[in-house]
């Protein structure tokens, strides 16, 4: 086999046609593409029609860089088009079908006997760990059985024994659905979590986290703030060092959700009050003698710092947002955060860079997010929107172009 530039195997798509397809998928006209590679439109047209060969590797490298692919993509059939991670549509449909099934007797993947509480706890813990690593398609595939089994178990055992499991499972489902842009469905699931909480302050606070997220994603910021602050007041009105650490963590996480919601309502006074309260909870939680963190109740002072950066961006102070972001991410605490949290924050903060006109930094934030947790950038509509806005500003770096190509974004200029 001869893989020199300008040669291809019989039966393969010629390099010129590959260029044409990749250019079209990238949303570039022949003239725009020609400008970016330093060639004439006539040269591009001849290459794409097979009238001219790509006979210099330096040229191939330039073409590949602008198209956001490796040179091998242009020359070899073995180098396939990179597939996006993508949330499986069939798994999402299974989640919908599970939520639409109200006959819990004999549900749970057709098993007549539900799993034990210990077994289901292990599976739910595993799913939460996958979520923390941003393995969202994997979690989505696990959810139908988890939801069915948790609901089934709740009907045949004492509610007090399984209510926590049911709320944790509903919460996980709702948070994944928010990530995937299914805000209304997430709202439904979060509402079921609130019902399963049955007025218990701790379970109610846990259910309030995805409820606030779903309401905020549905542009109902005021409702989200009310739901979150009400849950906190029921959980721990006056936290002290003797308050159970999981209550402190829950209260802090919910306060952050309330602050983010207040920012969407353009209420800086509420944002300041809520983030200050969350910071106090974080400091108390950190100093608690029995603090052990982790699981689905990660909470630390850095999370408040990151929330302050995002609320500043939402309130229109992009410069302050970037200052807070840089300060918060310049230390070991940032590196210890779950991959999901870090990638999600970088996607959100990229908007602040974009608003300041620092398109290079915005692009680097998105590329870094993809390196940390690819499913965050490739599945979240918010990430696609941020990347699309960046692409519309003009030429982008090779890394950003490559990410857009991998996701399959097409921009019409």
MOQUI-V832400 format. One record per helix or strand of 3 or more residues. SS is the DSSP state (H for helix, E for strand). FROM is the first residue (numbers start at 1). TO is the last residue. If there is no record, write none. Layout:
((SS | FROM | TO) (SS | FROM | TO))
//
This chain:
((H | 15 | 26) (H | 30 | 37) (H | 41 | 48) (H | 57 | 67) (H | 71 | 75) (H | 89 | 99) (H | 117 | 132) (H | 136 | 156) (H | 159 | 179) (H | 183 | 197) (H | 201 | 217) (H | 221 | 235) (H | 245 | 264) (H | 268 | 286) (H | 301 | 314) (H | 318 | 329) (H | 332 | 336) (H | 339 | 355) (H | 359 | 372) (H | 374 | 379) (H | 381 | 391) (H | 398 | 407))
//
